[in-house]
Amino acid sequence: MATVTSNDEQNQPTNESKIKHQRCRRTFTFYQIVELEKVFSYTKYPTNRERCELARRSGLNERQVRIWFLNRRMKWVKENTIGSRYYPAVAA
């Protein structure tokens, strides 16, 4: 006996294709964090050349360095805006 399948059943994705590949969270080594924080201390927006050099020195790729700086700037803004709420500037 032949089985009959509709076009709808054939076009539905299988369970394997529904599973999204999740990236693992990257944990940085102490040395990498020291290198990244050192550059962040003197510039919040490193140039492309600085990012590439930092990636080479730390063993990361350029994209990881770029995303680390993006996240670090967000953390920096958050820390500075919370502090300014509790200690507002005094109007002179």
Gaussian input, Z-matrix of N, CA and C with variables (Angstrom, degrees):
# hf/3-21g

backbone

0 1
 N
 C     1     B1
 C     2     B2     1     A1
 N     3     B3     2     A2     1     D1
 C     4     B4     3     A3     2     D2
 C     5     B5     4     A4     3     D3
 N     6     B6     5     A5     4     D4
 C     7     B7     6     A6     5     D5
 C     8     B8     7     A7     6     D6
 N     9     B9     8     A8     7     D7
 C    10    B10     9     A9     8     D8
 C    11    B11    10    A10     9     D9
 N    12    B12    11    A11    10    D10
 C    13    B13    12    A12    11    D11
 C    14    B14    13    A13    12    D12
 N    15    B15    14    A14    13    D13
 C    16    B16    15    A15    14    D14
 C    17    B17    16    A16    15    D15
 N    18    B18    17    A17    16    D16
 C    19    B19    18    A18    17    D17
 C    20    B20    19    A19    18    D18
 N    21    B21    20    A20    19    D19
 C    22    B22    21    A21    20    D20
 C    23    B23    22    A22    21    D21
 N    24    B24    23    A23    22    D22
 C    25    B25    24    A24    23    D23
 C    26    B26    25    A25    24    D24
 N    27    B27    26    A26    25    D25
 C    28    B28    27    A27    26    D26
 C    29    B29    28    A28    27    D27
 N    30    B30    29    A29    28    D28
 C    31    B31    30    A30    29    D29
 C    32    B32    31    A31    30    D30
 N    33    B33    32    A32    31    D31
 C    34    B34    33    A33    32    D32
 C    35    B35    34    A34    33    D33
 N    36    B36    35    A35    34    D34
 C    37    B37    36    A36    35    D35
 C    38    B38    37    A37    36    D36
 N    39    B39    38    A38    37    D37
 C    40    B40    39    A39    38    D38
 C    41    B41    40    A40    39    D39
 N    42    B42    41    A41    40    D40
 C    43    B43    42    A42    41    D41
 C    44    B44    43    A43    42    D42
 N    45    B45    44    A44    43    D43
 C    46    B46    45    A45    44    D44
 C    47    B47    46    A46    45    D45
 N    48    B48    47    A47    46    D46
 C    49    B49    48    A48    47    D47
 C    50    B50    49    A49    48    D48
 N    51    B51    50    A50    49    D49
 C    52    B52    51    A51    50    D50
 C    53    B53    52    A52    51    D51
 N    54    B54    53    A53    52    D52
 C    55    B55    54    A54    53    D53
 C    56    B56    55    A55    54    D54
 N    57    B57    56    A56    55    D55
 C    58    B58    57    A57    56    D56
 C    59    B59    58    A58    57    D57
 N    60    B60    59    A59    58    D58
 C    61    B61    60    A60    59    D59
 C    62    B62    61    A61    60    D60
 N    63    B63    62    A62    61    D61
 C    64    B64    63    A63    62    D62
 C    65    B65    64    A64    63    D63
 N    66    B66    65    A65    64    D64
 C    67    B67    66    A66    65    D65
 C    68    B68    67    A67    66    D66
 N    69    B69    68    A68    67    D67
 C    70    B70    69    A69    68    D68
 C    71    B71    70    A70    69    D69
 N    72    B72    71    A71    70    D70
 C    73    B73    72    A72    71    D71
 C    74    B74    73    A73    72    D72
 N    75    B75    74    A74    73    D73
 C    76    B76    75    A75    74    D74
 C    77    B77    76    A76    75    D75
 N    78    B78    77    A77    76    D76
 C    79    B79    78    A78    77    D77
 C    80    B80    79    A79    78    D78
 N    81    B81    80    A80    79    D79
 C    82    B82    81    A81    80    D80
 C    83    B83    82    A82    81    D81
 N    84    B84    83    A83    82    D82
 C    85    B85    84    A84    83    D83
 C    86    B86    85    A85    84    D84
 N    87    B87    86    A86    85    D85
 C    88    B88    87    A87    86    D86
 C    89    B89    88    A88    87    D87
 N    90    B90    89    A89    88    D88
 C    91    B91    90    A90    89    D89
 C    92    B92    91    A91    90    D90
 N    93    B93    92    A92    91    D91
 C    94    B94    93    A93    92    D92
 C    95    B95    94    A94    93    D93
 N    96    B96    95    A95    94    D94
 C    97    B97    96    A96    95    D95
 C    98    B98    97    A97    96    D96
 N    99    B99    98    A98    97    D97
 C   100   B100    99    A99    98    D98
 C   101   B101   100   A100    99    D99
 N   102   B102   101   A101   100   D100
 C   103   B103   102   A102   101   D101
 C   104   B104   103   A103   102   D102
 N   105   B105   104   A104   103   D103
 C   106   B106   105   A105   104   D104
 C   107   B107   106   A106   105   D105
 N   108   B108   107   A107   106   D106
 C   109   B109   108   A108   107   D107
 C   110   B110   109   A109   108   D108
 N   111   B111   110   A110   109   D109
 C   112   B112   111   A111   110   D110
 C   113   B113   112   A112   111   D111
 N   114   B114   113   A113   112   D112
 C   115   B115   114   A114   113   D113
 C   116   B116   115   A115   114   D114
 N   117   B117   116   A116   115   D115
 C   118   B118   117   A117   116   D116
 C   119   B119   118   A118   117   D117
 N   120   B120   119   A119   118   D118
 C   121   B121   120   A120   119   D119
 C   122   B122   121   A121   120   D120
 N   123   B123   122   A122   121   D121
 C   124   B124   123   A123   122   D122
 C   125   B125   124   A124   123   D123
 N   126   B126   125   A125   124   D124
 C   127   B127   126   A126   125   D125
 C   128   B128   127   A127   126   D126
 N   129   B129   128   A128   127   D127
 C   130   B130   129   A129   128   D128
 C   131   B131   130   A130   129   D129
 N   132   B132   131   A131   130   D130
 C   133   B133   132   A132   131   D131
 C   134   B134   133   A133   132   D132
 N   135   B135   134   A134   133   D133
 C   136   B136   135   A135   134   D134
 C   137   B137   136   A136   135   D135
 N   138   B138   137   A137   136   D136
 C   139   B139   138   A138   137   D137
 C   140   B140   139   A139   138   D138
 N   141   B141   140   A140   139   D139
 C   142   B142   141   A141   140   D140
 C   143   B143   142   A142   141   D141
 N   144   B144   143   A143   142   D142
 C   145   B145   144   A144   143   D143
 C   146   B146   145   A145   144   D144
 N   147   B147   146   A146   145   D145
 C   148   B148   147   A147   146   D146
 C   149   B149   148   A148   147   D147
 N   150   B150   149   A149   148   D148
 C   151   B151   150   A150   149   D149
 C   152   B152   151   A151   150   D150
 N   153   B153   152   A152   151   D151
 C   154   B154   153   A153   152   D152
 C   155   B155   154   A154   153   D153
 N   156   B156   155   A155   154   D154
 C   157   B157   156   A156   155   D155
 C   158   B158   157   A157   156   D156
 N   159   B159   158   A158   157   D157
 C   160   B160   159   A159   158   D158
 C   161   B161   160   A160   159   D159
 N   162   B162   161   A161   160   D160
 C   163   B163   162   A162   161   D161
 C   164   B164   163   A163   162   D162
 N   165   B165   164   A164   163   D163
 C   166   B166   165   A165   164   D164
 C   167   B167   166   A166   165   D165
 N   168   B168   167   A167   166   D166
 C   169   B169   168   A168   167   D167
 C   170   B170   169   A169   168   D168
 N   171   B171   170   A170   169   D169
 C   172   B172   171   A171   170   D170
 C   173   B173   172   A172   171   D171
 N   174   B174   173   A173   172   D172
 C   175   B175   174   A174   173   D173
 C   176   B176   175   A175   174   D174
 N   177   B177   176   A176   175   D175
 C   178   B178   177   A177   176   D176
 C   179   B179   178   A178   177   D177
 N   180   B180   179   A179   178   D178
 C   181   B181   180   A180   179   D179
 C   182   B182   181   A181   180   D180
 N   183   B183   182   A182   181   D181
 C   184   B184   183   A183   182   D182
 C   185   B185   184   A184   183   D183
 N   186   B186   185   A185   184   D184
 C   187   B187   186   A186   185   D185
 C   188   B188   187   A187   186   D186
 N   189   B189   188   A188   187   D187
 C   190   B190   189   A189   188   D188
 C   191   B191   190   A190   189   D189
 N   192   B192   191   A191   190   D190
 C   193   B193   192   A192   191   D191
 C   194   B194   193   A193   192   D192
 N   195   B195   194   A194   193   D193
 C   196   B196   195   A195   194   D194
 C   197   B197   196   A196   195   D195
 N   198   B198   197   A197   196   D196
 C   199   B199   198   A198   197   D197
 C   200   B200   199   A199   198   D198
 N   201   B201   200   A200   199   D199
 C   202   B202   201   A201   200   D200
 C   203   B203   202   A202   201   D201
 N   204   B204   203   A203   202   D202
 C   205   B205   204   A204   203   D203
 C   206   B206   205   A205   204   D204
 N   207   B207   206   A206   205   D205
 C   208   B208   207   A207   206   D206
 C   209   B209   208   A208   207   D207
 N   210   B210   209   A209   208   D208
 C   211   B211   210   A210   209   D209
 C   212   B212   211   A211   210   D210
 N   213   B213   212   A212   211   D211
 C   214   B214   213   A213   212   D212
 C   215   B215   214   A214   213   D213
 N   216   B216   215   A215   214   D214
 C   217   B217   216   A216   215   D215
 C   218   B218   217   A217   216   D216
 N   219   B219   218   A218   217   D217
 C   220   B220   219   A219   218   D218
 C   221   B221   220   A220   219   D219
 N   222   B222   221   A221   220   D220
 C   223   B223   222   A222   221   D221
 C   224   B224   223   A223   222   D222
 N   225   B225   224   A224   223   D223
 C   226   B226   225   A225   224   D224
 C   227   B227   226   A226   225   D225
 N   228   B228   227   A227   226   D226
 C   229   B229   228   A228   227   D227
 C   230   B230   229   A229   228   D228
 N   231   B231   230   A230   229   D229
 C   232   B232   231   A231   230   D230
 C   233   B233   232   A232   231   D231
 N   234   B234   233   A233   232   D232
 C   235   B235   234   A234   233   D233
 C   236   B236   235   A235   234   D234
 N   237   B237   236   A236   235   D235
 C   238   B238   237   A237   236   D236
 C   239   B239   238   A238   237   D237
 N   240   B240   239   A239   238   D238
 C   241   B241   240   A240   239   D239
 C   242   B242   241   A241   240   D240
 N   243   B243   242   A242   241   D241
 C   244   B244   243   A243   242   D242
 C   245   B245   244   A244   243   D243
 N   246   B246   245   A245   244   D244
 C   247   B247   246   A246   245   D245
 C   248   B248   247   A247   246   D246
 N   249   B249   248   A248   247   D247
 C   250   B250   249   A249   248   D248
 C   251   B251   250   A250   249   D249
 N   252   B252   251   A251   250   D250
 C   253   B253   252   A252   251   D251
 C   254   B254   253   A253   252   D252
 N   255   B255   254   A254   253   D253
 C   256   B256   255   A255   254   D254
 C   257   B257   256   A256   255   D255
 N   258   B258   257   A257   256   D256
 C   259   B259   258   A258   257   D257
 C   260   B260   259   A259   258   D258
 N   261   B261   260   A260   259   D259
 C   262   B262   261   A261   260   D260
 C   263   B263   262   A262   261   D261
 N   264   B264   263   A263   262   D262
 C   265   B265   264   A264   263   D263
 C   266   B266   265   A265   264   D264
 N   267   B267   266   A266   265   D265
 C   268   B268   267   A267   266   D266
 C   269   B269   268   A268   267   D267
 N   270   B270   269   A269   268   D268
 C   271   B271   270   A270   269   D269
 C   272   B272   271   A271   270   D270
 N   273   B273   272   A272   271   D271
 C   274   B274   273   A273   272   D272
 C   275   B275   274   A274   273   D273

   B1=1.4269
   B2=1.5209
   B3=1.2694
   B4=1.4616
   B5=1.5159
   B6=1.3218
   B7=1.4605
   B8=1.5117
   B9=1.2849
   B10=1.4567
   B11=1.5153
   B12=1.3244
   B13=1.4617
   B14=1.5075
   B15=1.2842
   B16=1.4592
   B17=1.5216
   B18=1.3077
   B19=1.4676
   B20=1.5228
   B21=1.3509
   B22=1.4602
   B23=1.5208
   B24=1.3228
   B25=1.4563
   B26=1.5231
   B27=1.3131
   B28=1.4556
   B29=1.5237
   B30=1.3261
   B31=1.4609
   B32=1.5223
   B33=1.3400
   B34=1.4544
   B35=1.5246
   B36=1.3220
   B37=1.4655
   B38=1.5245
   B39=1.2959
   B40=1.4575
   B41=1.5172
   B42=1.3109
   B43=1.4685
   B44=1.5198
   B45=1.3304
   B46=1.4613
   B47=1.5265
   B48=1.3268
   B49=1.4616
   B50=1.5250
   B51=1.3408
   B52=1.4612
   B53=1.5245
   B54=1.3267
   B55=1.4579
   B56=1.5242
   B57=1.3308
   B58=1.4651
   B59=1.5186
   B60=1.3009
   B61=1.4582
   B62=1.5194
   B63=1.3083
   B64=1.4502
   B65=1.5207
   B66=1.3138
   B67=1.4549
   B68=1.5158
   B69=1.2963
   B70=1.4586
   B71=1.5226
   B72=1.3072
   B73=1.4552
   B74=1.5234
   B75=1.3142
   B76=1.4589
   B77=1.5155
   B78=1.2994
   B79=1.4613
   B80=1.5272
   B81=1.3002
   B82=1.4536
   B83=1.5234
   B84=1.3064
   B85=1.4593
   B86=1.5294
   B87=1.3127
   B88=1.4596
   B89=1.5274
   B90=1.3221
   B91=1.4637
   B92=1.5305
   B93=1.3250
   B94=1.4613
   B95=1.5246
   B96=1.3270
   B97=1.4645
   B98=1.5223
   B99=1.3168
   B100=1.4676
   B101=1.5231
   B102=1.3241
   B103=1.4717
   B104=1.5325
   B105=1.3176
   B106=1.4653
   B107=1.5283
   B108=1.3198
   B109=1.4675
   B110=1.5258
   B111=1.3242
   B112=1.4646
   B113=1.5328
   B114=1.3238
   B115=1.4677
   B116=1.5231
   B117=1.3335
   B118=1.4649
   B119=1.5250
   B120=1.3278
   B121=1.4624
   B122=1.5299
   B123=1.3313
   B124=1.4682
   B125=1.5191
   B126=1.3165
   B127=1.4614
   B128=1.5165
   B129=1.3251
   B130=1.4685
   B131=1.5257
   B132=1.3309
   B133=1.4682
   B134=1.5243
   B135=1.3283
   B136=1.4704
   B137=1.5261
   B138=1.3135
   B139=1.4620
   B140=1.5254
   B141=1.3058
   B142=1.4646
   B143=1.5295
   B144=1.2992
   B145=1.4700
   B146=1.5297
   B147=1.3380
   B148=1.4698
   B149=1.5286
   B150=1.3307
   B151=1.4733
   B152=1.5170
   B153=1.3260
   B154=1.4731
   B155=1.5224
   B156=1.3174
   B157=1.4652
   B158=1.5269
   B159=1.3138
   B160=1.4603
   B161=1.5266
   B162=1.3115
   B163=1.4693
   B164=1.5266
   B165=1.3069
   B166=1.4680
   B167=1.5233
   B168=1.3357
   B169=1.4683
   B170=1.5252
   B171=1.3245
   B172=1.4655
   B173=1.5233
   B174=1.3359
   B175=1.4605
   B176=1.5170
   B177=1.3200
   B178=1.4609
   B179=1.5152
   B180=1.3299
   B181=1.4542
   B182=1.5272
   B183=1.3111
   B184=1.4644
   B185=1.5248
   B186=1.3072
   B187=1.4733
   B188=1.5309
   B189=1.3181
   B190=1.4636
   B191=1.5244
   B192=1.3155
   B193=1.4653
   B194=1.5220
   B195=1.3218
   B196=1.4695
   B197=1.5285
   B198=1.3217
   B199=1.4622
   B200=1.5260
   B201=1.3390
   B202=1.4621
   B203=1.5252
   B204=1.3407
   B205=1.4651
   B206=1.5216
   B207=1.3015
   B208=1.4652
   B209=1.5267
   B210=1.3249
   B211=1.4626
   B212=1.5240
   B213=1.3176
   B214=1.4684
   B215=1.5179
   B216=1.3493
   B217=1.4691
   B218=1.5227
   B219=1.3295
   B220=1.4643
   B221=1.5286
   B222=1.3156
   B223=1.4673
   B224=1.5250
   B225=1.3354
   B226=1.4583
   B227=1.5291
   B228=1.3312
   B229=1.4675
   B230=1.5224
   B231=1.3175
   B232=1.4610
   B233=1.5279
   B234=1.3106
   B235=1.4661
   B236=1.5236
   B237=1.3199
   B238=1.4617
   B239=1.5188
   B240=1.3147
   B241=1.4643
   B242=1.5185
   B243=1.3145
   B244=1.4611
   B245=1.5205
   B246=1.3182
   B247=1.4556
   B248=1.5120
   B249=1.3282
   B250=1.4583
   B251=1.5193
   B252=1.3209
   B253=1.4654
   B254=1.5254
   B255=1.3191
   B256=1.4546
   B257=1.5200
   B258=1.3093
   B259=1.4539
   B260=1.5285
   B261=1.3300
   B262=1.4702
   B263=1.5239
   B264=1.3192
   B265=1.4640
   B266=1.5278
   B267=1.3091
   B268=1.4572
   B269=1.5202
   B270=1.3415
   B271=1.4628
   B272=1.5203
   B273=1.3065
   B274=1.4631
   B275=1.4948
   A1=110.55
   A2=118.19
   A3=122.46
   A4=109.20
   A5=114.91
   A6=118.44
   A7=108.75
   A8=113.82
   A9=119.83
   A10=107.79
   A11=116.05
   A12=120.76
   A13=108.29
   A14=114.54
   A15=118.41
   A16=109.45
   A17=115.50
   A18=120.33
   A19=111.19
   A20=116.16
   A21=119.48
   A22=111.26
   A23=117.13
   A24=120.51
   A25=111.12
   A26=117.13
   A27=120.45
   A28=111.84
   A29=117.66
   A30=121.22
   A31=113.03
   A32=117.81
   A33=119.66
   A34=109.69
   A35=116.14
   A36=118.59
   A37=110.92
   A38=115.48
   A39=120.66
   A40=109.28
   A41=115.95
   A42=120.21
   A43=111.65
   A44=117.17
   A45=119.92
   A46=111.78
   A47=116.95
   A48=118.81
   A49=111.68
   A50=117.77
   A51=120.71
   A52=111.64
   A53=116.12
   A54=120.42
   A55=109.08
   A56=114.88
   A57=119.31
   A58=108.44
   A59=115.17
   A60=120.19
   A61=108.20
   A62=115.63
   A63=120.12
   A64=109.24
   A65=114.44
   A66=119.15
   A67=108.81
   A68=115.35
   A69=120.13
   A70=108.69
   A71=115.53
   A72=119.97
   A73=108.57
   A74=116.28
   A75=122.02
   A76=108.95
   A77=117.42
   A78=120.94
   A79=107.46
   A80=114.84
   A81=120.56
   A82=109.67
   A83=115.49
   A84=120.11
   A85=109.06
   A86=115.51
   A87=120.93
   A88=110.54
   A89=116.76
   A90=121.73
   A91=110.83
   A92=117.24
   A93=120.76
   A94=111.01
   A95=117.02
   A96=120.51
   A97=110.55
   A98=117.00
   A99=120.70
   A100=109.80
   A101=117.18
   A102=121.22
   A103=111.00
   A104=117.25
   A105=121.42
   A106=110.78
   A107=117.28
   A108=120.96
   A109=111.62
   A110=116.67
   A111=120.61
   A112=109.84
   A113=116.37
   A114=120.06
   A115=110.04
   A116=117.46
   A117=121.17
   A118=111.53
   A119=117.04
   A120=120.12
   A121=112.44
   A122=117.18
   A123=117.55
   A124=113.56
   A125=119.46
   A126=120.46
   A127=109.88
   A128=115.42
   A129=120.62
   A130=110.66
   A131=116.41
   A132=122.01
   A133=109.81
   A134=117.96
   A135=119.26
   A136=111.31
   A137=115.17
   A138=120.07
   A139=109.34
   A140=115.34
   A141=120.43
   A142=110.35
   A143=116.67
   A144=120.94
   A145=110.68
   A146=116.66
   A147=120.13
   A148=111.11
   A149=116.18
   A150=119.86
   A151=111.31
   A152=116.71
   A153=120.64
   A154=110.98
   A155=116.71
   A156=121.06
   A157=110.66
   A158=116.49
   A159=120.95
   A160=111.04
   A161=116.81
   A162=120.98
   A163=110.18
   A164=116.41
   A165=120.43
   A166=110.99
   A167=116.51
   A168=120.83
   A169=112.81
   A170=116.27
   A171=119.56
   A172=113.79
   A173=117.15
   A174=119.65
   A175=113.73
   A176=116.92
   A177=122.08
   A178=108.44
   A179=116.94
   A180=117.38
   A181=109.02
   A182=116.16
   A183=121.42
   A184=111.39
   A185=116.99
   A186=121.25
   A187=110.71
   A188=117.26
   A189=120.79
   A190=110.88
   A191=116.51
   A192=120.83
   A193=109.66
   A194=117.06
   A195=121.31
   A196=110.78
   A197=117.41
   A198=121.30
   A199=110.78
   A200=117.27
   A201=119.54
   A202=109.72
   A203=117.52
   A204=120.49
   A205=111.19
   A206=117.77
   A207=121.21
   A208=110.04
   A209=116.66
   A210=120.96
   A211=111.85
   A212=117.07
   A213=120.87
   A214=111.03
   A215=117.22
   A216=119.87
   A217=110.71
   A218=116.93
   A219=120.18
   A220=110.30
   A221=116.62
   A222=121.09
   A223=110.15
   A224=116.47
   A225=121.89
   A226=110.97
   A227=116.53
   A228=121.34
   A229=109.80
   A230=116.05
   A231=120.81
   A232=110.98
   A233=116.85
   A234=120.64
   A235=111.48
   A236=117.26
   A237=120.51
   A238=112.69
   A239=118.81
   A240=119.64
   A241=110.86
   A242=118.58
   A243=120.66
   A244=109.70
   A245=117.34
   A246=121.23
   A247=112.48
   A248=117.68
   A249=120.44
   A250=111.77
   A251=118.69
   A252=120.69
   A253=110.44
   A254=116.56
   A255=120.27
   A256=112.50
   A257=116.53
   A258=120.97
   A259=109.03
   A260=116.95
   A261=118.25
   A262=111.03
   A263=114.07
   A264=119.62
   A265=108.97
   A266=115.56
   A267=121.07
   A268=108.01
   A269=116.28
   A270=120.42
   A271=108.93
   A272=116.57
   A273=120.46
   A274=111.36
   D1=132.33
   D2=-179.30
   D3=-86.56
   D4=142.03
   D5=177.08
   D6=-92.50
   D7=140.88
   D8=-178.95
   D9=-107.37
   D10=126.55
   D11=176.60
   D12=-121.24
   D13=142.37
   D14=179.33
   D15=-83.72
   D16=165.73
   D17=177.70
   D18=-63.30
   D19=-32.16
   D20=179.59
   D21=-62.98
   D22=-41.18
   D23=-179.93
   D24=-67.57
   D25=-36.11
   D26=-178.87
   D27=-72.09
   D28=-29.47
   D29=-176.83
   D30=-86.27
   D31=-10.85
   D32=-179.71
   D33=-75.86
   D34=137.93
   D35=-179.67
   D36=-69.76
   D37=149.47
   D38=177.45
   D39=-78.72
   D40=169.00
   D41=179.76
   D42=-60.43
   D43=-36.51
   D44=-178.90
   D45=-64.18
   D46=-38.05
   D47=-177.98
   D48=-79.15
   D49=-17.83
   D50=178.11
   D51=-76.12
   D52=-25.75
   D53=-177.96
   D54=-70.16
   D55=123.03
   D56=178.79
   D57=-89.52
   D58=141.49
   D59=178.41
   D60=-80.91
   D61=117.14
   D62=179.26
   D63=-93.89
   D64=139.46
   D65=176.83
   D66=-81.84
   D67=145.97
   D68=176.58
   D69=-77.58
   D70=145.54
   D71=177.05
   D72=-69.65
   D73=132.62
   D74=-176.72
   D75=-85.77
   D76=125.93
   D77=173.41
   D78=-104.47
   D79=128.46
   D80=-178.29
   D81=-90.49
   D82=147.81
   D83=177.04
   D84=-76.96
   D85=164.97
   D86=178.06
   D87=-57.05
   D88=-44.73
   D89=179.99
   D90=-60.27
   D91=-43.74
   D92=-179.49
   D93=-63.63
   D94=-42.80
   D95=179.58
   D96=-64.47
   D97=-40.92
   D98=178.40
   D99=-60.50
   D100=-46.27
   D101=179.55
   D102=-62.44
   D103=-45.40
   D104=-179.00
   D105=-65.19
   D106=-44.98
   D107=-179.47
   D108=-66.10
   D109=-34.04
   D110=178.93
   D111=-60.94
   D112=-46.64
   D113=179.06
   D114=-68.06
   D115=-39.89
   D116=-179.55
   D117=-62.67
   D118=-30.39
   D119=-178.40
   D120=-66.04
   D121=-27.90
   D122=178.97
   D123=-108.14
   D124=-14.19
   D125=173.26
   D126=-152.25
   D127=131.78
   D128=177.85
   D129=-83.36
   D130=-20.78
   D131=-178.27
   D132=-127.36
   D133=84.28
   D134=179.70
   D135=-67.98
   D136=148.88
   D137=177.85
   D138=-70.85
   D139=169.06
   D140=178.55
   D141=-59.32
   D142=-41.66
   D143=179.10
   D144=-62.96
   D145=-43.90
   D146=178.88
   D147=-63.75
   D148=-40.88
   D149=178.63
   D150=-63.31
   D151=-43.80
   D152=179.82
   D153=-63.95
   D154=-42.75
   D155=178.59
   D156=-64.57
   D157=-43.00
   D158=178.51
   D159=-64.06
   D160=-39.81
   D161=177.52
   D162=-62.71
   D163=-43.20
   D164=179.86
   D165=-63.59
   D166=-45.60
   D167=-178.60
   D168=-66.04
   D169=-36.40
   D170=-173.68
   D171=-93.62
   D172=-8.12
   D173=179.53
   D174=80.03
   D175=17.47
   D176=177.04
   D177=-104.12
   D178=168.68
   D179=172.63
   D180=-94.32
   D181=166.49
   D182=-173.41
   D183=-61.49
   D184=-36.45
   D185=-179.67
   D186=-64.42
   D187=-41.82
   D188=178.50
   D189=-62.91
   D190=-40.04
   D191=178.74
   D192=-66.18
   D193=-44.26
   D194=-179.93
   D195=-60.47
   D196=-44.77
   D197=-179.30
   D198=-69.18
   D199=-36.46
   D200=177.13
   D201=-60.47
   D202=-44.43
   D203=179.34
   D204=-65.38
   D205=-38.64
   D206=177.14
   D207=-59.77
   D208=-49.55
   D209=179.99
   D210=-66.34
   D211=-37.38
   D212=-179.23
   D213=-68.13
   D214=-37.78
   D215=176.31
   D216=-63.95
   D217=-39.91
   D218=178.52
   D219=-63.67
   D220=-40.53
   D221=177.14
   D222=-63.93
   D223=-42.24
   D224=-179.65
   D225=-62.67
   D226=-44.67
   D227=179.01
   D228=-62.62
   D229=-44.60
   D230=-179.80
   D231=-60.83
   D232=-45.46
   D233=179.61
   D234=-63.52
   D235=-39.78
   D236=-177.32
   D237=-76.64
   D238=-33.12
   D239=179.00
   D240=-75.35
   D241=-34.58
   D242=177.15
   D243=-65.62
   D244=-42.53
   D245=179.00
   D246=-62.91
   D247=-37.49
   D248=-177.93
   D249=-73.86
   D250=-21.11
   D251=177.34
   D252=-70.39
   D253=-38.80
   D254=-177.69
   D255=-80.77
   D256=-26.90
   D257=-179.53
   D258=-126.58
   D259=74.78
   D260=-178.46
   D261=-66.13
   D262=150.57
   D263=179.67
   D264=-65.91
   D265=139.06
   D266=-179.80
   D267=-83.91
   D268=127.43
   D269=179.45
   D270=-73.74
   D271=132.18
   D272=-177.83
   D273=-92.83

